[in-house]
Amino acid sequence: MCVRSALSVSFLFILFFAKLTFAQTSLSEQDRLVYAAVAPSSQTISLLKNACRTWEDYLWAEVSVLCEERQETELARLGGGFWENGVEGVEKGVDSSDSGGEEDWKKEVVASLEKLKSVAVSDG
């Protein structure tokens, strides 16, 4: 196994572990926050926002969740990637003719940024 593949497997394991571990209420809030930051999602956004102190923190939390959800949606739309389908999944290629999702993505980002107008921060 090449180094790049080993690192990819390690990273995916960390993300999977973080998503499972976040739900454990026996962990301290700081530990849950670390796992939430590693694997941001709609389930972890409230914990992440509670830890935000600056406008940039809020922006990072919002954009991280949007990007993670977009990535999961696109992978599901494509039928998965290498880890789900092996080499065949990568070799079959991607139909890039569907650009309809681009406008939806822009609307999500703009809506998310609009929500940040009223954010009260303690620093910055």
Backbone torsions as a table, in degrees:
resi	resn	phi	psi	omega
1	MET	NA	131.3	-179.6
2	CYS	-75.0	163.9	-177.1
3	VAL	-61.6	-40.9	-179.0
4	ARG	-62.1	-43.2	178.4
5	SER	-65.0	-40.5	179.3
6	ALA	-63.7	-41.1	178.3
7	LEU	-66.4	-39.4	178.5
8	SER	-63.4	-43.5	178.7
9	VAL	-63.3	-43.1	179.0
10	SER	-61.8	-43.8	-179.7
11	PHE	-64.2	-44.3	179.1
12	LEU	-63.3	-37.9	177.2
13	PHE	-63.4	-42.7	179.6
14	ILE	-62.0	-44.3	178.4
15	LEU	-61.9	-45.1	179.7
16	PHE	-61.7	-45.9	180.0
17	PHE	-63.3	-40.8	-179.5
18	ALA	-63.4	-41.5	-180.0
19	LYS	-65.5	-38.1	178.4
20	LEU	-71.6	-40.1	-174.2
21	THR	-73.3	-31.7	-178.7
22	PHE	-54.4	-37.4	-175.6
23	ALA	-72.2	-14.3	-178.4
24	GLN	-74.9	115.6	-177.5
25	THR	-79.3	-8.1	179.4
26	SER	-76.2	-12.6	178.8
27	LEU	-79.5	154.9	175.4
28	SER	-68.9	161.1	-179.7
29	GLU	-62.2	-35.5	179.1
30	GLN	-65.2	-41.2	178.2
31	ASP	-65.7	-43.6	178.5
32	ARG	-63.1	-35.5	178.7
33	LEU	-65.0	-41.1	177.8
34	VAL	-61.2	-47.6	179.6
35	TYR	-64.4	-36.6	178.0
36	ALA	-65.5	-36.7	179.3
37	ALA	-71.4	-33.6	178.9
38	VAL	-69.7	-37.7	-177.8
39	ALA	-130.1	72.4	-177.7
40	PRO	-65.1	141.5	179.0
41	SER	-157.3	176.5	178.2
42	SER	-66.0	-23.7	176.9
43	GLN	-75.8	-26.0	-175.7
44	THR	-101.4	-7.1	-173.1
45	ILE	-61.3	-36.2	-178.5
46	SER	-65.8	-41.1	177.5
47	LEU	-65.4	-41.6	178.9
48	LEU	-62.5	-44.0	-179.0
49	LYS	-65.7	-33.3	177.9
50	ASN	-63.9	-26.4	-179.3
51	ALA	-90.7	-8.6	-177.7
52	CYS	-71.0	135.7	178.2
53	ARG	-116.5	-24.4	-178.5
54	THR	-121.9	166.6	177.0
55	TRP	-61.7	-37.2	178.7
56	GLU	-64.0	-35.1	176.3
57	ASP	-62.3	-45.6	178.2
58	TYR	-61.9	-43.0	179.0
59	LEU	-60.4	-46.6	179.2
60	TRP	-59.1	-44.5	-178.9
61	ALA	-61.8	-47.7	-179.2
62	GLU	-62.3	-49.3	-176.9
63	VAL	-67.4	-37.8	178.8
64	SER	-61.2	-44.1	179.0
65	VAL	-66.4	-44.4	178.9
66	LEU	-58.5	-46.0	-178.0
67	CYS	-66.4	-42.9	179.7
68	GLU	-62.5	-44.5	179.6
69	GLU	-67.2	-37.8	177.8
70	ARG	-64.1	-42.5	179.4
71	GLN	-62.3	-45.6	179.0
72	GLU	-63.4	-40.3	179.1
73	THR	-64.0	-45.7	-179.3
74	GLU	-65.5	-41.5	177.6
75	LEU	-62.5	-40.3	178.1
76	ALA	-65.7	-41.1	178.9
77	ARG	-62.2	-36.5	-178.8
78	LEU	-82.3	-4.9	-179.0
79	GLY	84.8	20.9	179.2
80	GLY	94.2	-173.6	-179.9
81	GLY	-132.9	-147.7	-177.0
82	PHE	-59.3	-42.9	-174.1
83	TRP	-69.8	-26.0	178.4
84	GLU	-89.3	-37.2	-170.9
85	ASN	-121.7	0.5	-179.8
86	GLY	71.6	-159.2	-176.8
87	VAL	-62.5	-36.0	-179.4
88	GLU	-59.6	-38.3	179.4
89	GLY	-63.6	-32.3	179.7
90	VAL	-82.0	-39.4	-176.3
91	GLU	-70.4	-25.8	-178.3
92	LYS	-68.6	-18.6	175.9
93	GLY	83.3	-176.9	-176.1
94	VAL	-129.0	137.9	174.6
95	ASP	-84.9	104.0	-177.0
96	SER	-92.2	8.3	-178.3
97	SER	-74.0	-17.6	-179.5
98	ASP	-84.7	99.8	179.6
99	SER	-107.5	9.0	-178.5
100	GLY	-64.1	-28.8	-179.7
101	GLY	-70.1	-18.4	-178.6
102	GLU	-63.6	-43.0	178.9
103	GLU	-66.1	-40.6	176.7
104	ASP	-60.4	-41.6	-179.9
105	TRP	-62.6	-44.0	178.8
106	LYS	-61.9	-41.5	179.5
107	LYS	-64.1	-40.4	178.2
108	GLU	-62.3	-44.5	-178.9
109	VAL	-64.6	-45.5	-179.9
110	VAL	-62.7	-43.2	179.1
111	ALA	-62.9	-39.1	179.4
112	SER	-66.3	-41.2	178.2
113	LEU	-68.0	-35.0	177.6
114	GLU	-61.7	-37.3	179.2
115	LYS	-64.0	-25.7	-177.2
116	LEU	-76.4	-10.2	179.8
117	LYS	-59.2	-35.3	-173.0
118	SER	-102.2	14.1	-177.7
119	VAL	-73.1	128.7	174.8
120	ALA	-95.4	127.4	-177.0
121	VAL	-119.0	156.0	179.8
122	SER	-94.8	-23.5	177.0
123	ASP	-127.3	146.9	173.6
124	GLY	78.8	NA	NA
